[in-house]
């Protein structure tokens, strides 16, 4: 049966609220065919002004927006690690309790994304036998092994996941996720994404077009295998080419390009990002300064401007000399 009532959940603090707004705008623009769209936002101290602008934006498309406070869930997280991401990301672990019991599935979207086509096919994937469906990420075997996976096990990027809330609730998956964090003394590689992959071994793997990450745009399949030291068991070059030709979900992950809202971004879809941003209440927003460390900027420049094999050799040699390798 076709489900024409879409549920999406985001999680953000005030720093990422504008970028989340761009993503939401892109959803609304490209999914007018749905009967209803409910957009749930996990609110990690978003300002009243920004929440008002988000509400006006969603109301203008005659869709629904629901804010969920994150504060009461944070106390269940026993974390012990340095921060590379916002704690807002961990909201993914609590979605089954956050949403009404009659909501049986939801799409979780990261804020640094654009949705450039209809979500029909993605939303109507059959996941009755799975907790989640997602797209393969580019991670090496040692990252998988660090969370108890085999090198050939699938590892998904949690920036876009289709979640079977009914199954999560029935099997009390939230407790298993939190117990996993405790088992690792609050220090799981890749944060909540590592937790999700470590606990959920059986995941439905989706076509790459549903989470087209920057690495797939910047490197060939062969170069991805070399650079990330991944097993030769993920998407074919043909599958990658098809996703690049017709993406549904563009994920602006770091990958030599910086983020699209940062000055000097070299992402292939940076202009498209600004096209959508200009349609939001934050249309006067200006690109922010690139505050990446010098060695990061240098590595990005080398990979963007030199043949991959040359860049890879040069950067790895530099990292050994500087003690970063």
C-alpha positions, 0 to 999 in steps of 0.5 A: 500500500502506498503511504502518502503521509510523510514524516521527517525528523531533524535535530538541531541547535541554534548554530545549525538552524539556518542550514536545517531550514534550507534542507526543510525548504528543499523537502517542501519544494520537491514533495508537494505531491504528499497528502501531508508532511509532518516535520518534527524538530528536536530542539536543542536550544533553538532561539525563539526567533528561529523557531518562529521563522521555521514555523512560518516557512512550513506554514507557508506550504500548509504543512505541519511542524512539531518541536520536541525538546531535547533536554530531558533525553540528554540525561540518559547519555553517558558520554565520555569523549571529545566533541567533533559534532553537536550532541544534537546528533544523538537525538537519533537514538531516542526517536521511537520515544520522541514521536507519537505511538501511532507514528510507525516510521520516520525519515531522519535527515541531517541538517547539511542536506538538500532534497532535490527530488521526490521522496516517494520511492524512499518513503515507501521502501518495505522495511517491515523486517528491518530497524533501519534502511540507509546508504553505505558509508566509506569507512575502513575495516578497523572502524567497523571492527572497533564497534564489533562488526566484521570487515565485510558487514554493511556500515550505513551513514546515519545522516539519512535513515528510514526508521521502522519505529514500530519495530524499534518500540517492540524490541526496545531498541533504545535500551540496547543502543544506550547499553552499547554506549555504556559497554564502550564507556561512553566512547564509541567511534563515530558517535551515535552513528557508530552506536547505530551500526554497532547495534543494528547488524541487519540493515536494509541497504538503499541506492546511493541516490538517497544519500549522495555524500561528498566523497562519491562526488569527488573521487572515483570508486577506485580512489575511494577504496584507496583513500578510505581503505574500504573493502571492495564490497560496496557500490559499483562505479555504475551505481555511483554514476547513476546516483550522481546523474539523478540524486534525490538527497545531497549530503554536504559532508566534508570531503576536501570542499568545506561546507556550502555555507563557508567561503571558498566552498568547492562542492559541485553543488554549492550553487544549488545550495545557495539557490535554495537558501535564497528561498528561505527566511534567511536569504540575506545570510552571507558565507562564513569564514573558513576556520579550518586549520592550516593543514586541513586547508592544505590537504584539501587544496592538494586533493582538489588540484593534483591527480589523486595518486600524486595528492595521496602520496604527497599528503600521506608523506606530509602526515608522516613527517608531521606526526599526523599519520 
